[in-house]
């Protein structure tokens, strides 16, 4: 008969994710705040890129909209 193999036990969550402050048990308002922060950063980045690159490529304000459609998923 083959000896019984002991199943490996996972480490406690605090040991696994010591550098992460947001966890699945965190209150929902944290996810809302982080989601809004992500949205504003992404929109700001797209607007910033368009404001700098489109005039250098010879476009004006009218050319920014089709470029924004292309950049946004």
C-alpha positions as a printed Julia matrix, in Angstrom:
73×3 Matrix{Float64}:
   0.0    0.0     0.0
   1.29   3.47   -0.89
   1.8    5.93    1.96
  -0.72   8.7     2.43
   0.43  11.96    0.78
  -0.39  15.05    2.76
  -2.06  17.85    0.8
  -0.11  21.13    0.8
  -1.8   23.86    2.8
  -1.87  27.44    1.46
  -0.21  30.23    3.39
  -2.46  32.7     5.18
  -3.68  35.54    2.96
  -1.7   38.2     4.8
   1.52  36.28    4.06
   0.67  35.84    0.37
  -0.42  39.41   -0.32
   1.58  41.45    2.14
   2.04  44.44   -0.2
  -1.59  44.69   -1.38
  -4.02  46.81    0.58
  -7.18  46.01   -1.42
  -8.57  42.49   -0.98
 -11.78  40.7    -1.93
 -13.17  41.33    1.58
 -12.58  45.1     1.38
 -15.63  47.38    1.45
 -17.22  48.14   -1.96
 -16.54  51.88   -1.79
 -12.81  51.16   -2.15
 -13.45  49.47   -5.5
 -15.53  52.46   -6.59
 -12.78  54.89   -5.64
 -10.1   52.82   -7.37
 -12.29  52.41  -10.47
 -12.89  56.15  -10.74
  -9.2   56.86  -10.23
  -8.35  54.43  -13.04
 -10.96  56.02  -15.33
  -9.66  59.55  -14.77
  -6.05  58.5   -15.29
  -6.87  56.73  -18.57
  -9.02  59.57  -19.92
  -6.41  62.12  -18.88
  -3.68  60.13  -20.57
  -5.61  59.88  -23.84
  -6.42  63.61  -23.83
  -2.81  64.48  -22.97
  -1.45  62.3   -25.78
  -3.89  63.75  -28.29
  -3.17  67.31  -27.27
   0.55  66.81  -27.88
   0.67  64.44  -30.87
  -2.17  65.54  -33.17
  -0.85  69.1   -33.74
   2.63  67.69  -34.44
   1.13  65.43  -37.11
  -0.51  68.42  -38.81
  -4.01  67.99  -37.4
  -6.24  70.39  -35.55
  -9.09  70.12  -33.06
 -11.29  68.34  -35.61
  -8.68  65.6   -36.08
  -8.52  64.84  -32.35
 -11.91  63.11  -32.21
 -11.21  60.34  -34.77
  -7.83  59.79  -33.14
  -9.49  59.48  -29.71
 -11.91  56.9   -31.15
  -8.95  54.92  -32.44
  -7.07  55.03  -29.11
  -9.95  54.18  -26.8
 -11.02  50.52  -26.57
